[in-house]
């Protein structure tokens, strides 16, 4: 125990505090501080997340890197910056035609990369960007009317929630905008904790349930993930001024929900998925658990290089 305590003390003295995507401190692994806990289909592992950017025509990987973080949102901007460096190496002499081509390049990414900050960044990147949000499928008329889709979605939800009922959303609360009052589904009056609460560049009116009401509420299991100990259920409603002003997230929803946007985004299925399928299934690179980010990067980039060589050989044939 003394040796372990000494090792921890030395680690804290020689390493900077590790922060997550929200800027708050997160746990560090003393043996491999660059790694992170990853939840997989076979349990939780200490490893790395991989990001790859490839072209649509030949499926050649243009940028690849490993990240010691569970979330993908914070990896998009560094990945794009590295992509520019790769392209600059290939195009040592840029001209106006290259810039014109860059402006018409279409870039797609899944919902894991969707955030207001990322969309603001991509708006100035020069790419014609299509990044889905988590509700993208539910707004699609084809999925909205599909009984199979909703059945399978509910099965996955019940598996994640261990059979627990669906939680109440803000639509289940009775909000009176004129009186600025709110009652929960159980009929209890809630207190207003703020009229201009900022979140994702928008302003909300937020209400909180009284702790004494939430602790004894018969609908608690449907309302809160855990039994309340410090505060009751929180719920917020978008203010009128924020509802009128479109954010970059709102603009992306309009863009990607259009027939052209859905058609463009659907190309991802034949673009990036075969690349990961080839590397993870055919090459067996489905878990990045090597110690040290340098080793992990080297192995991941080696597999990407092998993939690119195979694709280029197929193209030449």
C-alpha positions in Angstrom: 0.0 0.0 0.0 2.9 2.3 0.8 4.4 1.6 -2.7 1.0 2.3 -4.4 0.6 5.5 -2.4 4.1 6.6 -3.4 3.4 5.8 -7.0 0.2 7.8 -7.0 1.8 10.8 -5.3 4.6 10.7 -7.9 2.1 10.5 -10.8 0.1 13.5 -9.4 3.3 15.5 -9.1 4.5 14.9 -12.6 1.3 14.8 -14.7 -1.3 17.5 -15.5 -4.9 16.9 -14.5 -6.9 15.2 -17.2 -10.1 16.9 -18.3 -13.1 15.7 -20.2 -15.1 17.2 -23.0 -16.9 19.5 -20.5 -13.7 20.8 -19.0 -14.2 18.9 -15.7 -11.5 16.6 -14.2 -11.8 12.9 -15.1 -10.1 9.8 -13.8 -6.6 9.0 -15.1 -4.9 5.6 -15.5 -1.5 5.7 -13.9 -0.1 2.9 -16.1 -1.4 4.4 -19.3 -2.6 8.0 -18.7 -3.3 8.7 -22.4 -6.0 5.9 -22.5 -9.6 6.0 -21.3 -12.3 3.6 -20.2 -14.2 2.3 -23.2 -17.6 0.6 -23.0 -17.8 -2.2 -25.7 -20.2 -5.0 -26.5 -18.0 -7.3 -24.4 -17.6 -5.1 -21.4 -15.5 -2.1 -20.3 -11.8 -1.9 -21.4 -9.0 0.5 -20.9 -8.1 1.6 -24.4 -8.4 4.1 -27.2 -11.0 5.5 -29.6 -10.1 5.6 -33.3 -11.0 8.3 -35.8 -10.6 8.0 -39.6 -11.4 10.3 -42.5 -11.5 8.8 -46.0 -12.6 9.8 -49.5 -15.9 8.6 -51.0 -14.6 7.5 -54.4 -11.8 5.1 -53.5 -12.2 4.7 -49.7 -8.6 5.7 -49.2 -8.0 6.9 -45.6 -6.8 10.5 -45.6 -6.4 11.0 -41.9 -6.3 8.6 -38.9 -5.6 8.9 -35.3 -6.3 7.4 -31.9 -7.7 9.3 -28.9 -7.9 8.5 -25.3 -11.4 9.7 -24.9 -14.8 8.1 -24.9 -16.7 11.0 -26.6 -16.0 11.9 -30.2 -17.1 15.5 -30.2 -13.7 16.9 -29.1 -11.8 14.9 -31.7 -13.4 16.5 -34.8 -11.6 19.8 -34.9 -8.1 18.3 -34.3 -8.9 15.6 -37.0 -9.9 18.3 -39.5 -6.7 20.3 -38.8 -4.6 17.2 -39.3 -6.5 16.5 -42.6 -5.6 20.0 -43.8 -1.9 19.2 -43.0 -2.2 15.9 -45.0 -3.8 17.6 -48.0 -1.1 20.4 -47.9 1.6 17.8 -48.1 -0.1 16.2 -51.2 -0.7 19.7 -52.8 2.5 21.5 -52.2 1.5 24.2 -54.7 -2.0 25.3 -54.1 -3.9 27.4 -56.7 -7.3 28.9 -57.0 -8.7 25.7 -58.6 -7.6 23.8 -55.5 -9.5 26.2 -53.3 -12.5 26.1 -55.5 -12.5 22.3 -55.2 -12.1 22.5 -51.4 -15.2 24.7 -51.2 -17.4 22.1 -53.0 -16.0 19.1 -51.0 -18.8 17.4 -49.1 -18.0 16.2 -45.5 -20.3 13.8 -43.6 -20.0 12.6 -40.0 -22.3 10.7 -37.6 -24.2 12.0 -34.6 -21.2 11.4 -32.2 -19.6 14.5 -33.7 -22.6 16.7 -33.6 -22.3 19.7 -31.2 -22.8 23.5 -31.6 -19.1 24.2 -31.3 -18.3 21.6 -34.0 -20.9 23.0 -36.4 -19.6 26.5 -35.9 -16.1 25.3 -36.6 -17.2 23.4 -39.7 -19.2 26.4 -41.0 -15.8 28.2 -41.4 -13.9 25.1 -42.6 -14.8 25.5 -46.3 -16.5 22.1 -46.4 -20.1 21.5 -47.4 -20.9 19.7 -44.1 -23.6 17.1 -43.2 -23.5 16.0 -39.6 -26.5 14.1 -38.2 -28.0 14.6 -34.7 -29.3 12.0 -32.4 -32.9 12.6 -33.5 -32.1 12.4 -37.2 -33.7 9.0 -37.8 -36.8 9.7 -35.8 -37.6 12.7 -38.0 -37.2 10.6 -41.2 -40.8 9.9 -42.6 -39.6 6.4 -43.7 -38.5 5.5 -40.1 -41.3 7.5 -38.5 -44.0 5.2 -40.1 -42.0 2.0 -39.7 -43.3 -0.3 -37.1 -40.1 -2.4 -37.2 -37.9 0.6 -36.5 -39.8 1.6 -33.4 -40.1 -1.9 -32.2 -36.3 -2.5 -32.4 -35.6 0.9 -31.0 -37.8 0.1 -27.9 -36.0 -3.3 -27.5 -32.6 -1.5 -27.4 -34.0 1.0 -24.9 -35.4 -1.6 -22.6 -32.0 -3.5 -22.8 -30.1 -0.3 -21.8 -32.6 0.5 -19.1 -33.0 -3.1 -17.8 -36.7 -3.1 -18.6 -37.4 0.2 -16.8 -40.2 2.5 -18.2 -39.5 5.5 -20.4 -38.6 8.6 -18.5 -40.8 11.7 -18.7 -39.6 14.5 -21.1 -40.3 18.2 -20.9 -43.5 17.6 -23.0 -45.0 15.7 -20.1 -44.7 18.7 -17.8 -47.4 21.4 -17.7 -45.7 24.7 -18.4 -47.7 28.0 -18.3 -45.6 30.5 -20.3 -47.8 33.5 -19.3 -47.8 32.7 -15.6 -44.3 31.3 -15.6 -45.4 28.2 -13.6 -44.8 24.6 -14.1 -46.3 21.4 -12.7 -44.8 17.9 -13.0 -46.8 14.9 -14.3 -47.7 14.1 -10.7 -49.4 17.5 -10.4 -46.8 19.0 -8.0 -45.9 22.7 -8.4 -42.2 23.3 -9.3 -40.0 26.3 -8.5 -38.4 28.5 -11.1 -34.6 28.3 -10.8 -33.8 30.7 -13.7 -35.5 32.6 -16.6 -32.4 33.0 -18.8 -30.4 29.8 -18.3 -27.8 29.5 -21.1 -27.3 26.1 -22.7 -25.8 25.4 -26.2 -26.0 29.1 -27.1 -29.7 29.2 -26.3 -31.7 30.5 -23.4 -34.2 28.5 -21.3 -36.5 28.9 -18.4 -35.6 26.2 -15.9 -37.8 24.6 -13.2 -36.8 22.3 -10.3 -39.0 19.9 -8.3 -39.0 20.2 -4.5 -36.9 17.5 -3.0 -39.6 16.5 -0.5 -42.1 15.9 -3.3 -39.7 14.0 -5.6 -38.5 11.7 -2.7 -42.1 10.5 -2.0 -43.5 10.7 -5.6 -45.2 7.5 -6.9 -44.0 8.4 -10.4 -40.3 8.7 -9.4 -39.2 5.7 -11.4 -40.6 7.2 -14.6 -39.2 10.6 -13.9 -35.6 10.2 -12.6 -32.8 7.8 -13.4 -31.7 7.7 -9.7 -33.5 8.3 -6.4 -33.0 12.0 -5.5 -30.7 12.9 -2.7 -29.7 16.6 -3.1 -32.3 18.0 -5.5 -35.5 17.1 -7.4 -36.2 16.7 -11.1 -35.0 19.5 -13.3 -36.7 20.5 -16.6 -36.3 23.5 -18.9 -38.2 25.1 -21.7 -36.8 27.1 -24.6 -37.5 30.9 -24.4 -39.3 32.7 -27.3 -36.3 34.8 -28.3 -34.1 31.7 -28.6 -36.8 29.8 -30.5 -36.9 32.6 -33.1 -33.1 32.7 -33.5 -31.7 29.7 -35.4 -28.5 28.1 -34.0 -26.0 26.2 -36.2 -27.6 23.0 -34.8 -31.0 24.2 -36.0 -29.6 25.1 -39.5 -28.0 21.7 -39.7 -31.3 19.9 -38.9 -33.0 21.9 -41.7 -30.2 21.1 -44.1 -29.8 17.4 -43.4 -33.6 16.8 -43.3 -34.0 18.1 -46.8 -34.2 15.4 -49.6 -30.8 16.4 -50.9 -29.3 16.3 -47.4 -30.7 12.9 -46.6 -29.5 11.6 -50.0 -26.0 13.0 -49.4 -25.8 11.6 -45.8 -26.9 8.2 -46.9 -23.7 7.8 -48.9 -21.9 7.3 -45.6 -23.1 3.7 -45.6 -20.9 2.8 -48.6 -18.1 5.2 -47.7 -16.7 4.9 -44.2 -18.4 1.7 -42.9 -16.6 -0.6 -45.3 -13.3 0.9 -44.2 -13.9 0.1 -40.5 -15.4 -3.2 -41.5 -12.2 -4.1 -43.4 -9.8 -3.1 -40.6 -11.8 -4.4 -37.6 -13.2 -7.7 -39.1 -10.8 -8.7 -41.8 -7.6 -7.4 -40.2 -8.8 -8.2 -36.6 -8.0 -4.7 -35.3 -11.1 -4.4 -33.1 -9.6 -3.4 -29.8 -7.0 -0.7 -29.2 -5.6 -1.7 -25.8 -1.9 -1.4 -26.3 -0.1 0.6 -23.6 1.2 4.0 -24.7 -0.4 6.2 -27.3 2.6 6.2 -29.5 2.4 2.4 -29.9 -1.3 2.5 -30.5 -1.0 5.2 -33.1 1.7 3.3 -34.9 -0.3 0.1 -35.1 -3.6 1.9 -36.1 -1.8 3.8 -38.8 -0.1 0.7 -40.0 -3.4 -1.0 -40.5 -4.7 2.1 -42.3 -1.6 2.1 -44.6 -2.2 -1.6 -45.4 -5.9 -0.8 -46.2 -4.8 2.1 -48.4 -2.3 0.0 -50.4 -5.0 -2.7 -51.0 -7.5 0.0 -52.2 -4.9 1.6 -54.5 -3.9 -1.8 -56.0 -7.6 -2.6 -56.6 -8.0 0.8 -58.3 -5.0 0.2 -60.6 -6.3 -3.2 -61.6 
